[in-house]
Amino acid sequence: KISDARSGSEVELYYRNPTPSEEAAYQAKLLKRKGTKVILNSYETRLDFGQRILTGFREGDFGFDSKPISSEEASPNYIPEWKAELVAGAPDMICVLAMTVFEGTRVSGTVFEIEEEVLEEPIPLPKS
């Protein structure tokens, strides 16, 4: 479930788990190198991969022309282009889905502290 601040409602999106190759491709696409610059490519990456894993949504959460639409073929409100409608009308929801699925892994209850320990002093370099 995703809280939609614009409408003040909760949206329920359905998705499949990404494949290991999709996970790797997602991480690789997030950052682009252009010469000496590193460019964050998060919006395009999230929208692209969010569409790939999105399988549907709870009926009534989205509408088109003031009518509810459905991602379920058996529903009378089903439209075959439901995913394209979501991309056009609610790309932020698809991006949040991708961010949650691909970037949402956290270690619960454990705080890692990194400590640097120098075991021996470095040998000084000779002067020239």
Residue pairs with C-beta under 8 A, 6 or more apart in sequence:
1 10
1 11
1 12
2 10
2 11
2 12
2 13
2 93
2 96
2 97
2 100
3 10
3 11
4 10
4 11
4 93
9 61
11 57
11 58
11 61
11 62
11 90
11 93
12 57
12 58
12 61
13 54
13 56
13 57
13 93
13 97
14 54
14 55
14 56
14 57
14 58
14 71
15 53
15 54
15 55
15 97
15 101
16 53
16 55
17 53
17 101
18 26
18 49
18 52
18 53
18 101
18 102
22 49
22 52
22 53
23 102
25 49
26 45
26 49
26 98
26 102
27 102
29 41
29 44
29 45
29 48
29 49
30 40
30 41
30 42
30 45
31 38
31 39
31 40
31 41
32 38
32 39
32 41
33 39
42 99
43 95
45 98
46 94
46 95
46 98
46 99
46 102
47 87
47 91
47 94
47 95
47 98
49 98
49 102
50 94
50 95
50 96
50 97
50 98
50 101
51 83
51 87
51 94
53 97
53 98
53 101
54 83
54 86
54 94
54 97
55 71
56 71
56 72
56 82
57 71
57 82
57 86
59 68
59 70
59 71
59 72
59 75
59 77
60 68
62 68
62 69
62 82
62 85
62 86
62 89
62 90
63 69
64 79
64 85
64 89
67 77
68 77
69 77
69 78
69 79
69 82
69 85
70 76
70 77
70 78
70 79
70 82
71 78
71 82
71 83
72 78
79 85
86 93
86 94
87 94
